[in-house]
Amino acid sequence: MLRAAPAKKPSKNREKLMAAARRLFAGQGYAATGTEDIVREAGVTRGALYHQFADKRDLFRAVLEEMLPEIGRRLFEETMARIESDREDLQVGCRVLLGIYADPEVRRLFLIEGPAVLGLAEWKALQAPLSSLFLNHALQHLVDEGTLNPAEMEPVADLLAGALQQAGLGIAGAADPDAARERYAAGLDLMIDGLMKRR
């Protein structure tokens, strides 16, 4: 029997459940974490959990949705701190994002558990708005300076988004995430360098 959609209104219980689930999912993984573990960690009842979330998967998705703005802020702030001109936005931003992907919590929750729990299609759709915002902003600088034609912007953004997703999955599955990050960053540099040299 399908459970009715929950009332997803802000509440202290929701905040407690989100914080507890995030800690447990990051520490021991989605499969090893039961709803009883989450409610015990949060200090709430099972009824409180099911009032806020349809099930464990729904709670997990909410944790990823909470992480996305955090990743976006970190991407923006670290990129802006490193660039000297708008032209560097794309290359530096891609490197910053790969660095974020190598962060243990992001790697575990967003890159390892995310596709496994949600499925690849839903995982890609979840992160698409953040990816589009970053890439469209960075590529617009290249359009403004005449390096990129406006009609080329959408397909280039789609291709770079796919490359970044593949890099993230590669970092997630690597025995040495930092070394994998550097390999993928070097590959992205080659792609972006070719684009930048068109001017």
N, C-alpha and C positions, 0 to 999 in steps of 0.2 A: 504494500500500500504506500502511495506517495505521500510524503509529508507536505503539509500546506506551507506556502511561502511565508517566512517569518516577517515580523515587523522589525525592520532594520532601522530603528531610531537610536540616536546617540544616548548612551547611558553609561554609568560607572561600571556596570556589569560587562557591557560590551568592551570597554577599555581594558578591564581586567582580563577578560577572555582573550583578547587580541594579544596583549603583552605576554600572557602565559603561553599561548599557542606558539607565538614567535620564538620564545626561548626554547620550548620543547622541540619544535620542528627543527630548529637550527642545531640543537644539541644532540638529538637522537634520531632525527629523521621522521618523516610523515608516517611511514608504515609502522614504526615502533611506538608511536604515540597514540594512545587511546583517548577517547573523549573523557573517560574517568580520570586519566592523568591530567587533562587540561582543566577540568572543573576543580580538581583537588588543588592544583597549582594556583588557580585563580581565586580559590576560596569562595566559589559560588556553587549553586545547585545545577544538576543536569537540566532542570526546567529552564533555568536562566540561559543556558547555552542554546537550547532549542527555541527559546523565545527570540533570540537574536540571529541565529544561523540555522539553515535547513539541516545541515549535517557537518561532519568534519571537513569534507571537501570544500563546502561553502565558506567555512571559517578559514581554511588555508588560502583560498582565493582572496579573501578579504585581507589577509596578511600581506600577500603580494601587492594588492592594490594600495595598501598603506606604504609599502616600500618604494613604489614607483616615484612619487613626488620627492622622496628623500634622495633617490638616485639622481633625479633631475636637478635638484638644488646643488648636490655635490658636483655633478657634471658641469653645471654653469659656473659655480664659484671657482672650482679648480682650473677650469679652462680660462676664465677671465683673468685669473691671477698669473697665468703663464704666457699669455700672448702679448705681443707688442703691436700687432696690427690685425684688422679684421680678416685679412687674407690667411692668417694662421689658424683661424677658428676651426676649420674642418680637420686638419691634420692633428692639431693638439687635442681637440675634443675627442677624436677617435682614440687616441692614446690614453686619455684620461678615462674614457669609458671602459677600455680594456683593463685598466688598473682597478676600477671599481668592480669589474667582473671577477678579479682575482681575490677580492676581499672575502674572507672565509664565510661570513654570513650570507652575503649576496650570492656567492658561488653555490653554497649548499641549498639555500631556499629558492633562489630565482632561477638558477641554471641547472641544478641537478634535480631537485624535487619538482620544480615548476612544470617542465615538459612531461615528466613521468606521471604526475597527478592530474594535470589538466588536459594533457594531450598536446601535441605539437601545434595544431591549428589554433586552439584556444590560447595557448601560451603566446604565440606570435601575435594574435589579435590583441591580447592584453597589453603588450608592450609597444604596439604600433604607434599610438599617439605620441609617446615620449620620443621614439625614434624619429618620427616624422617632424616633430617640433625642432629637434636638434639639427637634423640634416637639412631641412628646408631653410632654417635660419643661416646655417653655415654656407650652404650653396648659394643663397641669395647674394652673399657678398661677392661670389665669383660671377654671378650674373651682372651685378652692378658694375663690376670692373671690366666686363666684356670678355672674360675668360670662358664663360659658359653661356650658351644661348638659352633663352627662357624655355624653349620647347624641349631642351635636353634635361632640364632640372628634374622633372618627375621620374624619368627612367633611371637617371644617375642616382637619385635618392633611393629608389627601390633596390637597385643593385648594391649600393653601399649598406643599406639596412640588412639585406641578406648576408652580406659579408660579415657584418658585425654580429649578427645572430650566430652564424657558423663559427666565428671566432669565440664567442661566448660558450658555445657547446664544446668546442675544442679545449678551452681552458677548464671547463667543468670536468671533463673526462681525463685530464692530464694528471700524471703522477706528480709532476712539478708544475703547478699552476703559474708560478712566476716566469719560469722558462718558456712555457707555452704562450704566455702573454707577450713576451718579447718577440717570439717567432711570428705571431700573428700581427703584432704591431709593425714589424719590418715588412711583412707582406702588404699590409694596408698602406704603408708609406710608399711602396713602389707604385701602387695603384693611384694614390693621390698625387704623387710627384708627376706622373704622366699627365694627369688632368691639369695640374697647375702650369706645366710647361707649354700648354697650348697658347698661352698669351704671347 
